[in-house]
Amino acid sequence: MTIPTVSVLVDTYNHQSFIEQALVSVLEQDFGRENFEIVVIDDGSTDETPNIVKKFVPRVRHVYKTNGGQGSAFNAGIAELKGDIVAFLDGDDWWAPNKLRTVVETLEREPEAGSVGHGIIEHRGPGQQRVITPNAQFRLHLRDVSGACQFRNVKAFLGTSRLTVRKRVLEKVLPVPPTLLFEADEYLFTTVTAVSDLLLLPQALTYYRLHGNNLFQYGTPDENRMRRKHHVLDGLVQTLPPALKQLGVSQPAIDAVIEPLWVHAERLRLSLEGGTPLETFRVEKAAFRIANRDISLRYRMLKSAFLALGLILPPRRFFQLRRWYVAKGYNRMGQWLRSAKPAAPVVHRWQEN
């Protein structure tokens, strides 16, 4: 059997503390070196990232561009690739040693599938690692509402450092909107799942690093970050529907994919700019409907109380309260409020490192 050629695309921006570990994890893959290339697309780093990457030349190809965000970086980087299969990696994450072999062998066994995602090891620091995986392998698609609902529940397994795509599938969804300064990976993994099936693997093959400079995942509320995040989410709400429609996805399935993004964007807008309690109620009612699968009676009662609060409190005050609940109150209440049967089977476990 002919082994397909693979391109590893590492996107990076000011990752001087992390990029070496990312590249070493690729170079140490349990996969023949002659069968894959490594291209680093550097989105205008101003720290030591370029000098660190240059230490790996010529095994690694370093492509430096003017800073323009993740969408423009993907467009520039993908244009440089020669492989039949493209595996993505963020410059602040790293891979398990068997990542490439596992995903490539999966695509070889499943010629009708166009892409692969998998579980992650969430890394917060020494001794703080959490393994998050689906509990079985399954196939995703956007051919109907049922598939779209399954897809939106497992997006944590489809981001940049988890995504591997056949080049011919990738070419059908380009270019990525350059307005997506980050979260451009969500545009990619959504549209490629509209082109062909995506396989989700139960193995945790990527170490996903959480740190102070994450653009999408952050802890302490910060107005500037919230505004950037709102801008990008609103961009996805605007750009994904016409792209999915052009790829043949039905309107009900498009609505199912877009609704959680709209909820997230509207929550941020109302938190930042305010609005009316009726707007809060509309957004939270949609969020309740999305999550309302096999939830406990206690959780249903709590969400109903929150909906009532949404009709009373000014939006900014309501979302301050909601942030407190998500950060502290939910953890304290724990199993008292949790669903007995989550919509998407996911396994969480802590791992020593």
SVG drawing of the C-alpha trace seen along z (x, -y; Angstrom):
<svg xmlns="http://www.w3.org/2000/svg" viewBox="-40 -49 59 51">
<polyline fill="none" stroke="black" stroke-width="0.4" points="0.0,0.0 1.3,-3.4 1.7,-5.7 0.2,-9.1 2.3,-12.2 1.4,-14.4 1.8,-18.1 2.0,-19.3 0.9,-23.0 2.0,-24.7 0.5,-28.2 2.2,-30.4 2.3,-34.0 4.6,-35.0 4.9,-31.5 8.5,-31.7 7.8,-29.8 6.0,-26.9 7.0,-26.6 10.1,-24.4 8.0,-21.8 5.4,-21.9 8.0,-21.2 9.8,-18.5 6.5,-16.7 6.1,-16.6 9.7,-15.6 9.4,-12.7 6.2,-11.2 6.0,-7.5 5.8,-8.0 8.4,-7.8 10.1,-11.2 10.3,-10.8 6.5,-10.8 5.8,-14.2 6.8,-17.8 6.6,-20.5 5.6,-24.0 5.5,-26.8 3.3,-29.7 4.5,-32.6 1.9,-35.3 4.3,-38.2 5.8,-37.2 7.7,-40.0 9.4,-37.8 12.0,-35.1 9.7,-32.7 11.3,-33.1 14.8,-32.5 13.7,-29.4 12.0,-28.0 15.1,-28.7 17.0,-26.2 14.9,-23.4 15.6,-24.4 15.9,-22.6 13.7,-19.9 11.1,-22.6 10.1,-25.2 9.6,-28.6 7.1,-30.9 7.0,-34.4 4.1,-36.8 2.8,-40.1 0.5,-39.8 -3.1,-39.4 -4.7,-36.8 -5.4,-33.0 -7.6,-33.1 -5.0,-34.8 -2.3,-32.5 -4.2,-29.4 -4.7,-30.7 -1.0,-31.5 0.1,-28.3 -2.1,-25.9 -1.0,-27.4 2.6,-26.2 1.6,-22.6 2.4,-19.6 0.9,-16.7 -2.2,-14.6 -3.2,-15.0 -2.9,-18.1 -2.6,-17.9 -2.9,-21.2 -1.1,-22.2 -1.1,-25.5 2.3,-26.7 1.4,-26.6 0.1,-23.0 1.9,-19.7 1.1,-16.1 1.3,-12.6 4.0,-10.5 1.4,-8.3 -0.8,-11.2 0.2,-11.2 0.3,-7.4 -3.1,-7.1 -4.9,-9.7 -3.3,-8.7 -4.1,-5.0 -7.7,-6.0 -8.1,-7.9 -6.5,-5.0 -9.0,-2.6 -11.9,-5.0 -11.5,-6.3 -14.9,-8.0 -14.0,-10.1 -12.5,-13.5 -11.2,-14.5 -10.4,-13.2 -10.7,-14.7 -9.9,-13.2 -9.7,-13.7 -7.4,-16.0 -5.3,-16.3 -6.0,-19.8 -2.8,-21.1 -3.0,-23.9 0.5,-23.5 2.7,-20.9 0.4,-18.3 -2.7,-19.8 -3.8,-17.7 -7.3,-16.6 -8.0,-14.0 -11.2,-14.8 -12.3,-12.3 -15.4,-10.9 -16.1,-7.4 -16.3,-5.8 -15.4,-6.4 -18.1,-7.8 -18.8,-9.5 -20.0,-13.1 -21.8,-14.8 -24.0,-17.8 -26.5,-16.1 -29.4,-16.6 -30.4,-18.3 -29.6,-15.2 -26.0,-15.2 -25.7,-18.9 -26.8,-18.6 -24.3,-15.8 -21.6,-17.9 -22.2,-21.0 -21.8,-19.0 -18.3,-17.7 -16.5,-20.7 -14.0,-20.6 -12.4,-17.6 -12.2,-19.4 -10.0,-22.5 -6.7,-23.3 -4.4,-20.9 -6.9,-18.0 -7.9,-18.4 -6.5,-16.4 -8.0,-16.8 -7.5,-15.4 -6.0,-18.2 -8.6,-17.7 -11.4,-18.3 -9.6,-21.3 -9.4,-22.9 -13.2,-22.9 -13.7,-25.2 -11.0,-27.8 -10.3,-30.6 -10.9,-31.0 -12.4,-34.5 -9.4,-36.7 -11.6,-38.6 -11.4,-35.6 -8.4,-36.8 -8.8,-33.6 -11.4,-30.8 -10.6,-30.3 -10.3,-26.6 -14.0,-26.5 -14.7,-27.8 -12.5,-25.0 -13.7,-22.1 -17.4,-23.1 -17.1,-23.4 -15.0,-20.3 -17.6,-18.3 -20.1,-19.6 -18.0,-18.3 -17.5,-14.8 -17.8,-12.7 -15.5,-13.5 -14.4,-10.6 -14.0,-11.3 -11.5,-9.1 -11.6,-8.2 -7.9,-8.6 -6.4,-11.7 -3.7,-12.7 -3.1,-16.4 -1.9,-18.3 -4.0,-21.5 -2.3,-24.2 -4.3,-26.7 -2.2,-29.8 -2.6,-33.5 -2.4,-34.5 -5.1,-32.2 -7.3,-34.2 -10.4,-32.2 -10.2,-30.4 -9.5,-32.8 -10.3,-32.9 -10.7,-36.4 -13.2,-38.5 -11.3,-41.1 -13.3,-43.6 -10.8,-43.8 -10.7,-40.1 -14.4,-39.8 -14.8,-42.4 -12.3,-40.5 -14.1,-37.2 -17.5,-38.8 -16.2,-40.2 -14.9,-36.7 -18.0,-34.8 -20.2,-37.4 -17.9,-36.8 -18.6,-33.1 -22.3,-33.7 -22.2,-35.9 -19.8,-33.8 -20.7,-30.2 -24.3,-30.1 -23.6,-31.2 -20.6,-28.9 -22.6,-25.9 -25.5,-26.7 -23.1,-26.7 -21.8,-23.3 -25.3,-21.8 -26.2,-21.9 -29.9,-22.2 -31.2,-25.3 -32.5,-23.5 -29.0,-21.9 -27.3,-25.3 -29.6,-26.8 -28.7,-24.0 -24.9,-24.6 -25.2,-28.4 -27.5,-28.7 -24.9,-28.0 -22.5,-30.5 -25.2,-33.1 -26.0,-32.4 -22.3,-32.8 -22.0,-36.0 -25.2,-37.5 -24.2,-36.8 -21.0,-38.7 -22.8,-41.6 -25.3,-42.0 -22.5,-41.7 -20.5,-44.4 -23.2,-46.8 -26.3,-46.0 -29.7,-45.7 -33.2,-44.8 -34.3,-42.0 -36.3,-40.6 -33.2,-40.1 -31.6,-38.3 -34.6,-36.1 -34.5,-35.2 -30.8,-34.3 -31.1,-32.2 -34.2,-30.5 -32.3,-29.4 -29.4,-28.2 -31.8,-26.3 -33.3,-24.6 -29.9,-23.6 -28.9,-22.0 -32.3,-20.6 -31.5,-16.9 -31.9,-14.3 -31.3,-17.0 -32.3,-16.5 -35.4,-18.0 -33.2,-20.1 -31.2,-21.5 -34.4,-22.3 -35.7,-24.2 -32.5,-26.2 -32.5,-27.1 -36.1,-28.2 -35.2,-30.4 -32.4,-31.9 -34.8,-32.6 -37.1,-34.4 -34.1,-36.5 -33.4,-37.3 -36.7,-39.1 -36.0,-41.1 -32.4,-42.1 -30.6,-44.4 -28.5,-42.3 -25.1,-43.4 -26.1,-42.5 -27.6,-39.2 -24.5,-38.1 -22.3,-39.1 -24.3,-36.8 -24.1,-34.1 -20.3,-34.4 -20.1,-33.9 -22.3,-30.8 -20.2,-29.3 -16.9,-30.1 -17.9,-29.2 -21.5,-28.3 -21.8,-25.5 -18.7,-23.7 -20.1,-24.0 -23.4,-22.6 -21.7,-19.7 -23.7,-16.6 -26.8,-18.1 -27.5,-19.9 -25.7,-17.8 -27.5,-15.9 -27.5,-12.1 -27.1,-11.5 -25.2,-14.1 -26.1,-14.7 -22.6,-13.8 -20.8,-11.0 -17.6,-12.5 -15.1,-11.1 -13.2,-13.5 -10.4,-12.3 -7.4,-13.9 -3.9,-12.7 -0.7,-13.1 2.2,-14.6"/>
</svg>
